[in-house]
Structure formats: C-alpha cells, structure tokens
Amino acid sequence: MSLGLAPEHKSFGTDDDTVIHETDLERGFMVLKLRVEEHHIGTGGTLDEGLVAAIADNYTTYLLIAHSLALHPELMPISVSVCLSAQALAPICPGTPIDIVCRVTNADLDKPHATAVFQDSLKRTVYAVASHTKHTKDVLGYQTPA
C-alpha cells in the first residue's frame, strides 16, 4: 500500500540518528546528541514534529522506567502514555548539532512525567520541546497486594 510519500521521506521510530551522550538514572536525566539532517526538518523549516514526538516517546519512556527502577527496584513500572505533546519552536539548518535533554519531572506519582528539550549545545536556542505523561499500570502483576 502506498501512502503517497516521496521516496526520500523518512518515517521516524527507533532509528532516529541520535546518540546517547550522558545518563544519570538516579537523577532522571539523559542527554542525546543529534546532527540535524535534511530529513529531520519539516516543511516549515523547523524540526519535524513527528521526529520530536518519536524521540521524546522512545527515550523518555525508557528514562522514566529506568529512573523508577533505580529508586524503587522492588517495583516493576509498566505504564502507558496518557499525553505526549511536541512543539517545534525555531528554524534549524541541516548540519546543526543539537543536544536533546530529557528530564524526569515527577516519577513518584501515578502519572510520571518527563520533558525533552531540543537545544543547541550552548543552550542559546531551543528548537523544540516535548512533554510526556505516563500512567503507571501493573498489567503484568509485578506488584502483589499487601
């Protein structure tokens, strides 16, 4: 089935060209590096919001789970996304190196939350932001009633 996409169109998933640069699971912090290429840029000249959402979803999910396990190893957090928002904020050029800073903002609640900020390495320009809220749901029965 053809979706009518140009042959050079790239769909975003786990193959997103990012490199993990730094992690601190106890603090709930991760920095990714990305060199922006033409296929990362949408028609408005900003980061493609599909890319922003895919990166935020992929990495903040793993960060939230790992952070929760670092703080509470006796629990197995299985969760589902409740809300994922992505917003491109500033134009960007191919070849621009950016940092994607992911932070857990509230891990101990029923709805853990993390953000992803797409910025230049000098923190002068924020190109995009994403917000990701999950809902803790023990679908596999790891937590047993007291």
C-alpha positions in Angstrom: 0.0 0.0 0.0 1.4 3.4 -1.0 1.0 6.3 1.4 1.8 8.8 -1.4 5.1 9.8 0.3 8.1 10.9 -1.6 10.8 8.3 -1.9 13.2 10.4 0.3 10.6 10.6 3.1 11.8 9.0 6.3 9.4 7.7 8.9 10.6 8.1 12.5 10.8 5.3 15.0 13.8 3.9 16.9 16.2 4.6 14.0 16.4 8.3 14.7 20.1 9.1 14.3 20.5 10.0 18.0 23.5 9.0 20.2 23.2 8.8 24.0 25.8 11.1 25.4 25.1 11.2 29.1 22.8 9.5 31.6 22.1 9.7 35.3 19.2 7.3 36.1 19.0 8.2 39.8 18.5 11.9 38.9 16.3 11.1 36.0 18.5 12.8 33.4 19.7 11.9 29.9 21.4 13.9 27.1 21.3 12.7 23.5 23.3 14.2 20.6 21.9 14.6 17.1 23.3 16.2 14.0 20.3 17.5 12.1 20.0 16.3 8.6 17.6 17.5 5.8 15.2 14.6 6.5 14.8 15.8 10.2 13.4 19.2 9.0 9.8 19.7 8.2 8.2 21.9 5.6 8.2 25.0 7.9 12.0 24.8 8.3 11.8 23.6 11.9 12.5 20.1 13.4 9.8 17.7 12.1 7.3 17.4 15.0 7.0 13.6 14.2 10.7 13.3 14.9 10.4 15.3 18.1 7.5 13.2 19.3 9.2 9.9 18.3 12.4 10.8 20.1 10.5 12.0 23.2 8.3 9.0 23.3 11.2 6.5 22.9 13.7 8.0 25.3 11.5 9.5 28.0 9.7 6.1 28.3 12.9 4.3 28.9 14.2 7.1 31.2 11.0 7.0 33.3 11.2 3.2 33.7 14.9 3.2 34.5 14.6 6.1 36.9 11.7 4.4 38.7 13.6 1.1 39.0 16.7 2.9 40.3 14.6 4.5 43.1 12.3 1.5 43.7 13.9 -1.7 42.5 11.2 -3.8 44.2 8.6 -2.5 41.8 8.2 -3.1 38.0 6.8 0.0 36.4 4.7 -0.8 33.4 3.0 2.2 32.0 1.0 3.6 29.1 1.2 7.1 27.6 -1.6 9.4 28.7 -0.3 12.5 26.9 2.5 13.3 24.5 2.9 16.7 23.1 5.6 18.1 20.7 6.2 21.6 19.5 8.8 23.0 17.1 9.8 26.5 18.1 12.6 27.8 15.9 14.0 27.3 12.4 17.0 25.0 12.1 19.5 24.3 9.3 20.9 20.9 8.2 24.3 20.2 9.8 23.3 21.8 13.1 24.4 19.7 16.1 21.9 19.7 18.9 21.5 18.3 22.4 18.3 16.7 23.5 18.0 17.0 27.2 15.5 14.6 28.8 14.4 15.0 32.4 12.1 13.2 34.7 9.9 15.8 36.5 7.7 13.7 38.8 8.5 10.0 39.0 6.7 9.2 42.3 3.2 10.0 41.2 0.7 7.8 39.5 1.3 9.8 36.3 5.1 10.0 35.9 6.2 12.8 33.6 9.3 13.8 31.6 10.3 16.5 29.2 12.6 16.6 26.3 14.3 19.9 25.2 15.9 20.1 21.8 18.6 22.8 22.0 22.0 23.9 20.8 24.9 22.7 22.9 25.4 26.3 24.2 21.8 26.4 25.4 21.1 29.6 23.5 18.4 28.3 21.2 15.6 25.9 21.9 14.5 24.4 18.7 11.7 22.2 20.0 10.1 20.9 23.3 8.2 17.8 24.2 6.2 16.7 27.2 5.4 13.1 28.0 3.0 11.9 30.8 2.6 8.2 31.5 0.1 6.3 33.7 1.5 3.5 35.9 -0.4 0.4 35.3 0.7 -3.0 36.6 -0.6 -5.0 33.7 1.8 -8.0 34.3 1.1 -8.4 38.0 4.5 -7.5 39.4 3.1 -5.8 42.4 1.2 -8.0 44.8 -1.4 -6.8 47.2 -0.2 -6.4 50.8 
